[in-house]
Amino acid sequence: MKKQNAEKLIAPIITMMEKGVVPWVKTWKNKSSILYFNHRNFKSGRLYHGQNQFLLTAIAQDKGYDSNGWLTFPEIQELGGRIKKGEKGTMVVYGSKFIPKSIKSDSRLSDEEKEDKSIFFLKTRYNWNVAQLTGIDYKSILDSDDDKLDFEPVEEAEKHIPKDCKIKYGLYNPAYIPSKDEIIMPNKNDFKTLEDFYSALFHEVSHWTGHESRLNREGIKGGHFGDKIYSKEELIAEMSSSFILSYLGIRSEALLTNTAGYLQSWLKVIKDDPSILMKAATQAMKAYEFICGETE
């Protein structure tokens, strides 16, 4: 993606971060599948993925939209809707590909070989949340009971600790050790709250997903404190743990405080390379899906 498009894509997120808002940390106590990591095309019902899911969630939280449904301009017209005065669309990205003419016309290649040589690229378009529109009845489909938890968050958290994840308790600082592929953690009663314990644990479990035998992220194999690779991996783990806690209905004050403390340092890295935020968001969503099984 061109740097200009990347800058435009993350501009709303940068604004939020400059205000001291952590756009990927859920600040309300209950679980809301309407608004958090469940954003989809209102017409087709298709779920957004990767960086788009993160971006739309952050925008919806910041703007206070009460729907997870989004439409393109042609879809709005098709459904008989209109954009409210002053409302602006949110840029999203999607992949496309083409086969160069020279390859397409090469009779020596099979259709499969031609397809293998296709070139992938990213395109952008604008979407509007249905709460920004008139003429489309979306409130009738909102489930008023959707915000109510039907499980115990702590019990659910225990179920989502991967069975093959090695964890040693009773040590001083939470950490993931790539060379041993294991996590070290203080005991539960060393934390101020159980919520803070799970916040720290799932941060380390998020690092654990990056091992070469799993999602194979570069930040697990290399990088030094303060450099771009290290900062990106920490951003991935912070985002992923926030996504997981939201899914589990857990609110951790420590997560919000600790993440807010990193905002300024992350802002510098992101402004130097705008693509980092979207790449980190995509990889954080993969880590979240790996742990929570949300691969819809």
C-alpha positions, 0 to 999 in steps of 0.5 A: 500500500502507498504510504499516502494511503496508509497515512490516510487510513490510520489518521483517525486512529492517530487522532485518538491516540494523540488524545490519550485514547487507546483505540484497541482497549475496550473500556466498558465492563460488559461484553458487546458482540454488536460493537466489538470485533464483530463488524460486518457488511450490513447487506451481505453479512460478511465479516470484516477481517484483520486490520479492517475489523480493528479499524472499524471497531476503533472508529465505532467505539470513538464515534459511539455507533450502535451498530456493527453494520457497514455499507459502501456508497453503491450499497447505500443507494441500492438499499434506499439509504442516504448519508446524514449531512456532515457524516464522513466515510471510513477508509478500508482496504481489500485485496485484489489481483490480476494476471499480466497480459504477457502471462495471460497470453502465454500458451505454454502455461496452464490456467493454474500456472497463470493463476500462480503468477497473478499479482496481488495488490491492495485497494481502498474504498470508503464504508459508512456505518448504518448509524450514519445513514437515514432511510435504512431500518437497522435498529429493529435487528439489534438484540437488546440482550446481546450485551448480557454475559451468559458465562463466567468470565474467569471460567471462560478465561481458563478454558482459553489458555492453550493446553500445549502452552507451558506456563511456570508460576511463582516467578517475579515478572511475566515473560515469554521465553522463545528459546524454551517456548514457555511462559513464566508468571507470578502467582495469581495472588501476586496481582491486584485483581484476577482481571489484571492476572489474565491481562498479563497472562494473555499478553504473554500467550499472545507472544507465544502464538508468534513462535515459528511453530505457530504464527511465525512472527519476526518479533519473536525471532529477533529485535531489540528493546526499543527498535521497530521490530520489538515495538511492533511485537509488543503492539501485537501482544497488547492489541491481541490481549485486549481483543481476548479480554473483550471476547471474555468479558474481562475489564482490566484497569492495569491493561488500560493504564499500562497501554496508555503509558506506551502511547507516546512511544508507539505514536513515534514509531507509527508516524515514522512508518504508518503501515506498522499499525495496520500490520500489527493489527492484522497480526494481532487479530490472527493471534486473537483468532488462534487463541479464541477460535474466532475464524469466521 
